[in-house]
Amino acid sequence: MNKNSDDGERINLLGMTRQRLESFFVGIKEKPFRAKQIMQWIHHRGIIDFNEMSDMSLKLRKTLSQIAEIRLPMVVDERKSADGTRKWLIETSGGGVVESVLIPSGNRATLCVSSQVGCSLDCSFCSTGKQGFQTDLSSAEIVGQLWLANKSFDVFQSGKGRMVTNVVLMGMGEPLLNFDNVVSAMNLMMDDLGYGISKRRVTLSTAGVVPQLDRLSRESDVSLAISLHAPNDHLRSQLVPINRKYPIAELLSSARRYLSSLNDINRRVTIEYILIAGVNDQLEHAIELSKLLKSFPCKINLIPFNPFPGSIYSRPSKRAISRFWKTLVDAGLIVTIRATRGDDIDAACGQLVGRVIDRTQRSTRYDKTNINPVNLRNSL
């Protein structure tokens, strides 16, 4: 259970699943149905003050105020892109900072959620990996990103407007290396008493932590995305170092096992492939990739590389991207090219970085008037 970092006593209820909340209420001599009530207040109505929860007795509200809290992660800055994308800079309880990105599109709104402060995998094309790993996010800090995004649409108060319809665990960090907190958060996102998002619309993206992916097949049925980015082990090991431990054949076999566990013949894995000029975007790479994935149940998402300060890579030309796409399509594969969104606020794929917090400065608070994510990134 998450403790309040200030007083060390109050329990944060924000990230608790239905089962954990039921156990919590039984533990304080209350009926399990109280879990349903409080979940609806938090996740349906956006209420985080126990005193406003009118269907609970005054005695219970007083007790909850003494032993528990509903503590959201702190937003220290927000940026809005010309294309409608929004990015929040969020401080975690340990003093680290992550970024969360909301991408509206027609009637849909997709939230890209972070699961760790930094990342230990150090993929060569990703700015997050360049800051190293600091800490895991709690389930409350993961779910809190969804609460904050819905709050930004004012849907809690009005009951109208756009809700977040899709969640992708594709932000900062490797989700499978924060397994328990990520699974709890995803279960809460899919729970009808939580956010009621379909399992097809909650997607976990992994660079290939095979043992944890096999574990996921026993504990969840969310949609799966694989960060592949290369058609062979030699190249992928340079781009995605974890491939040296879990090569492509092992990773795809694990992904097949995951799909088999779903008992749904229509489910496919999303293959994410960042196109980098002169590195993995050549015709021979497209041909090799089409052969690798020909019999694999997937759809391919091509992502033109998004530059960030200090990177040695660049984005391919439109012609090279189109040629790569056509080669895969001609081979019978399902392929889309991801539109770049939010790059004017450094919110595009691979650009999320937050800020590296030195171990001696973890208690640092932030002046909201001076924070600029671009400047923070340039200071790395």
Rosetta blueprint (number, residue, H / E / L):
1 M L
2 N L
3 K E
4 N L
5 S L
6 D L
7 D L
8 G L
9 E L
10 R L
11 I E
12 N E
13 L L
14 L L
15 G L
16 M L
17 T L
18 R H
19 Q H
20 R H
21 L H
22 E H
23 S H
24 F H
25 F H
26 V H
27 G H
28 I L
29 K L
30 E L
31 K L
32 P L
33 F L
34 R H
35 A H
36 K H
37 Q H
38 I H
39 M H
40 Q H
41 W H
42 I H
43 H H
44 H H
45 R L
46 G L
47 I L
48 I L
49 D L
50 F H
51 N H
52 E H
53 M L
54 S L
55 D L
56 M L
57 S L
58 L H
59 K H
60 L H
61 R H
62 K H
63 T H
64 L H
65 S H
66 Q H
67 I H
68 A E
69 E E
70 I L
71 R L
72 L L
73 P L
74 M E
75 V E
76 V E
77 D E
78 E E
79 R E
80 K E
81 S L
82 A L
83 D L
84 G L
85 T L
86 R E
87 K E
88 W E
89 L E
90 I E
91 E E
92 T L
93 S L
94 G L
95 G L
96 G L
97 V E
98 V E
99 E E
100 S E
101 V E
102 L E
103 I E
104 P E
105 S E
106 G L
107 N L
108 R E
109 A E
110 T E
111 L E
112 C E
113 V L
114 S L
115 S L
116 Q E
117 V E
118 G E
119 C L
120 S L
121 L L
122 D L
123 C L
124 S L
125 F L
126 C L
127 S L
128 T H
129 G H
130 K H
131 Q H
132 G L
133 F E
134 Q E
135 T E
136 D E
137 L L
138 S L
139 S H
140 A H
141 E H
142 I H
143 V H
144 G H
145 Q H
146 L H
147 W H
148 L H
149 A H
150 N H
151 K H
152 S H
153 F L
154 D L
155 V H
156 F H
157 Q H
158 S H
159 G L
160 K L
161 G L
162 R L
163 M L
164 V L
165 T L
166 N E
167 V E
168 V E
169 L E
170 M L
171 G L
172 M L
173 G L
174 E L
175 P H
176 L H
177 L H
178 N H
179 F H
180 D H
181 N H
182 V H
183 V H
184 S H
185 A H
186 M H
187 N H
188 L H
189 M H
190 M H
191 D L
192 D L
193 L L
194 G L
195 Y L
196 G L
197 I L
198 S L
199 K H
200 R H
201 R H
202 V E
203 T E
204 L E
205 S E
206 T E
207 A L
208 G L
209 V L
210 V H
211 P H
212 Q H
213 L H
214 D H
215 R H
216 L H
217 S H
218 R H
219 E H
220 S L
221 D L
222 V L
223 S E
224 L E
225 A E
226 I E
227 S E
228 L L
229 H L
230 A L
231 P L
232 N L
233 D H
234 H H
235 L H
236 R H
237 S H
238 Q H
239 L H
240 V L
241 P H
242 I H
243 N H
244 R H
245 K L
246 Y L
247 P L
248 I H
249 A H
250 E H
251 L H
252 L H
253 S H
254 S H
255 A H
256 R H
257 R H
258 Y H
259 L H
260 S H
261 S H
262 L H
263 N L
264 D L
265 I L
266 N L
267 R L
268 R L
269 V E
270 T E
271 I E
272 E E
273 Y E
274 I E
275 L E
276 I L
277 A L
278 G L
279 V L
280 N L
281 D L
282 Q L
283 L H
284 E H
285 H H
286 A H
287 I H
288 E H
289 L H
290 S H
291 K H
292 L H
293 L H
294 K L
295 S L
296 F L
297 P L
298 C E
299 K E
300 I E
301 N E
302 L E
303 I E
304 P E
305 F L
306 N L
307 P L
308 F L
309 P L
310 G L
311 S L
312 I L
313 Y L
314 S L
315 R L
316 P L
317 S L
318 K H
319 R H
320 A H
321 I H
322 S H
323 R H
324 F H
325 W H
326 K H
327 T H
328 L H
329 V H
330 D H
331 A L
332 G L
333 L L
334 I L
335 V E
336 T E
337 I E
338 R L
339 A L
340 T L
341 R L
342 G L
343 D H
344 D H
345 I H
346 D L
347 A L
348 A L
349 C L
350 G L
351 Q L
352 L L
353 V L
354 G L
355 R E
356 V L
357 I L
358 D L
359 R H
360 T H
361 Q H
362 R L
363 S L
364 T L
365 R L
366 Y L
367 D L
368 K L
369 T L
370 N L
371 I L
372 N L
373 P H
374 V H
375 N H
376 L H
377 R H
378 N H
379 S L
380 L L
